Amino acid sequence: MTVHHIAVLALDGVTPLDLAIPTQIFTARPETTYEMTLCALDEKVRTTAGFALVADGGLERVRTADTVIVPGFEPIASPPDAVLDALAEARDRGRRVVSICTGAFALAAAGVLDGLHATTHWKHIDDFERDFPAVKVDHDVLYVDEGDVLTSAGVCCGIDLCLHIVRRDLGAEVANQIARGLVAAPHRDGGQAQYVPAPVAVAGEASLSGTRGWALHRLGEPLTLRVLARHAGLSQRTFMRRFTEETGTTPLQWLLGARLGRARELLESTDRSVDQVARDCGLGTAANLRLHFRRTLDTTPTAYRRAFTRLASRGPAGSSAVSLAPACAGDAAAAR
């Protein structure tokens, strides 16, 4: 399998958590073919937490990488010209360029985002939209996938984006395996608007995460709004309101996404028939599974299985990840 080189470019004032996300997810592990290098303009780079980091590589490693990731940084200012040139060159050479949180400001300053959809932290998104009018800014998303250019919203949305990249490169099974190691959700629905400051919840209200976890272990069973509300001990109306407030989506849309995610994993990791996969993930029939695959992923279950069977033997080389993007285009649509 071909090694996929990833350069994580830490700019002056890098946010430690933003930096930790890609370095943890893309670290070398048996189930992936990623090789990650921490890069910076100078050997040492200052963080917002007051300590400094020593980078393993410089801009020359950025120029030769298959994927370049720019974590968030503060204060927000245009990076040095050498950094902007390296980012623009990566884009011109067809490499994948990614930002986490305010890292989008660096990509935009380099012209990488011109004419594309992009996002950043909700606290800075108005400034971002004002400073870069050539960028089509999406406010209420966790991340945006424009093929070779991907941007995440604030901080922890970088986890969602990096797991999405793994899912696109290596499939749902590998992404879910990494997510379990991080004790993170393999996929979150909704947008960052659900994290913007809002009125404090009424005393006594509790998270519905327990009901969502219960449902994830029963995807093959009939799960209606009534069943979910009964498990949570709430009326259907209250359950619907609370669920939407917590996730940014409706219970049935969330359930459909979970079932499609399970179907993708089964198609990648088992030889079960499409009919059996449809039953096991709760979508009932092969026809129904094909319908939702076409609507959401713009492909068929059989084509999806064939694509990831080929990918398993080749690894996420730059050309492979790009060639699979159309099969996973629904992820981009769902993200926006």
PyMOL commands that set and color helices and strands:
alter all, ss='L'
color gray80, all
select helices_A, chain A and resi 16-25+59-64+81-92+103-109+125-131+157-170+172-182+192-195+209-216+225-232+236-247+251-269+274-281+286-297+301-314+318-335
alter helices_A, ss='H'
color red, helices_A
select strands_A, chain A and resi 4-9+34-39+44-46+52-54+67-70+96-99+117-118+136-137+143-145+149-152
alter strands_A, ss='S'
color yellow, strands_A
deselect
rebuild
show_as cartoon
